[in-house]
Amino acid sequence: MAQITIHLVRHSKVDGHKGDVPLADDAGQYIDAAAAYVASLAVSGEQIAFLATQTRRTRDTAQGLRDRLQGRSLGLSLGEVRQEYAIRNPDLYLAGHRVEMVSTGAAMAAQLPEGLLTGTQVEATAFYADFFRAPDRIEHWLRHDNPPGEDATAVARRIVQFCKSLGDADTAHDLRVIAVSHSPVMRAVLVHFMGLADPGEPDWVEPIDIILIKDGGSIRFRDTTKPLTI
């Protein structure tokens, strides 16, 4: 297996999380910085894949990164942005439906069939009552031992096992993957595979670098690098 480098990044800046919102007007500066970081590591001829979730903010971030790298004329082989279900937000369930983490009960109710629950009813439901009152909703989920769906360990394992599966093709060429996801996913990976204290919300388009080689791998966040044990 050649080396596979996965940059798991948070989407760029948004002005809130009340549903599937677009990027903020000043989101481009964070995409610029992340593209410069990747460009500093990439080599001519390298293949780069771009992955996003189903949300607009991740798709637009991934496309922005691709556009900027293409504009640098680095001789890279850039794939098109594709949606990858494996890097999605945690699977949480409400009234028999999968829901995205959002900032209000009304925004969560809007994900359900019309008339099923009101925002007030959502905010009175077990788990979600505390979730929406928590100062840090993601931390509430991260520390909860029985959320209505995936817990943090399950999400972290899903992400790392997906990364590991990229080596199944056993190509002779190195591969770089930019996977644009969400802060709950990143925080789960940091806690469960790096053993770090929860850092809170990562910066916009900040990476976790996962490097896989034949005999193992490593995971890096900011100034800390640790062996990756799968």
N, C-alpha and C positions, 0 to 999 in steps of 0.2 A: 504494500500500500504506500502510495506517495503521501506527502504531508498534506493534511487538510486543515485549513485555518478558518474558523468560524468567528466572525464578528457579530455577536448577539448584541444588538443596539436597541435602545429605547427610541420610539418615534420622536419626531421633532415637536416643538412647542405647540400647545393648544391653549385656548382660553377657557378651560373648564372641561368637565367630563359629563355633560348632560346629553348623553347619546353619542351618535357617530358624527362627531364634529370635525370640521376641516382644520387644517393647520392655521396657526396664527399668522398675522401679516409679517411678523419679524422672524418666522421660523427658518427662513433661508440661511441666516448667519450660522445656525447650529449645524445645518446640513453642510455648509461650506467647510466648517472646521472638521467634521467627521470625514468628508471626502479628502481633505488634505492629509489627515492621519492615514487613511488607507493608501493614498497615493505614495506616501513616504515609505510604505512597506512593500508595495507591489513591484513586480519586475516585468519588463517587457515580455509579451507573449503569454502572460499568466491568464488563466481562465478565472473569471469572477461570476458567481451566480448571485442573484438578488431575490430574496424571499420576503414576503409580507403576509400579514394576516388578512382577514376579510374587512378590516376597518379602513376607512378612508385615510386616517392619519398615518397608518403604517404604509399603505400603498403609495401615498404621495411622498412620504419620506424616502422610500426605496427608489422611486422614480427620480427624485431629486438627486440622490446619491449617484445613480447611474448616469444621469445627464451631466453631472459635474465631472465625473471621471472620464466620460467620453470626450468632454470638452478639453481635457488636459493633453490629449494626443500622446498617451503613454504606451501605445502599442498593445493594449490589453484586449483580451477576448471577452466581451461583456455579454452575458446572457440577458434576456428580457426579464422584467419583473414578473414573478409568478406567485400566486397565492399558495401558501403551505399551511395546511390545517394543524400540523404538529406544533407550530410555534404560537398558537392562539393563546388568549387569556385563559385563566382557570375556567373549567366547566363548573358553573354553579347552576342550581335548578330552583325553580319557583313555579308552583302551581302546574307542575308537569311540563315545564318548558325550560330550555337552556337560556340563561340570561348573561349579559355582559355586566361587569362591574361598572357602575356609573355613580354619580354623586348625589342623586335624589331618588326618592321612591317614585316620583312621577315619571322620571326618565326610565326607570326600570319597568314600571307598569306599561309604558309605551311600547316595550318589547313584546308584550303579551297580546293575545287576541283581544280585540276591542271589547271592553266591558268586563273582562275577566276579574281584574282587581284594580282598585284605585291606588294612587300613590300613598294615600293615608293607610290603606289596608296593607300595602307592601311594607310600610315602615312599622307596622304592628306585628309582622310575622316573625316567628322564631328565627334567630340568627340575624336577619336583616334589621330588626329593631335596634340591636346593638351596633350592627355594621354602620348604619347611617348616622348614629350618634357619636361614633368613635372619632377622636381628633385625627387619627390616621386610619382610614378604612382598610388600606392594604395591610397595615400591621395587624389589625384586628383579625383579618383572614389568615395572615401568615402564622399567627400564634394560636389560632383556634384548632382544637384537636378533633373537631367533628363538624366541619362546615357542610352545607347541603350540596355536596359535589366533591370535586378534587381538593385535597389539602395541599399544602406547600410541598411536602415530600413527593407526592404523586406528580405535581407539575414539574419539579426539578428533574425528577427521573425521566419524565417524558421528553424533556428538552435534550438531556444528555444522551439518552438512548437514540433519539433522532439523529443527533450529531454523529454518534458512533456509526449509525447505519449508512452514512455517506461513504464510508470506506468499503462497503460491500462490492462496489463496482471494481475495486482494486485496479484503478487506472494507473498508468505509469507517470501521469502528469500531476503536478501539484494543483490543488484547487483551493480557491479562496471563496468563502460564502459570506455575504452580508445578509443577516437575518434580522429584519426590523420587527420588533415585538413590543411588549408593554412592560411597565415597571413591576407588576406582580410577578411576572415570569422571571425577570432578572433578579429580584430580591429573593425569590425562592431558590434559585440556582446559587446565589452567593452564600446563603445561610447553610444550605444542605450539601453543597459540593466544595465550598471553600472553607466552611466552618467559621465564617465571619459573623460578627454582630450585624444585625440588620442595619444597612447604611441609610435607611430612609429612601426617598425618591432619588433615583439616579438622575444625573443631568440629562438634558435633552440630547439625544443621539449619542449618548455615552456608551462605550463598548465594554462588554465582557469578551475577552479573547480566549477561545477554546482551540487548542492546537493538538491535533491527533497525528500520531506517527505509528509505525508498525508495532512497536513494542510498548506503547503507552501514550501518554499525552500530558498536557499541562493546561491550567486555567489561570488567567490573569485578569485582575481588576485593579485599576489605578496602579499603585506601587507594589502590589502583592501578587506573587506568582506561587502556585502550589501544584504538586502533581495531581493529575486527574485520575481518581479511582472510580472505575465503572463497575 
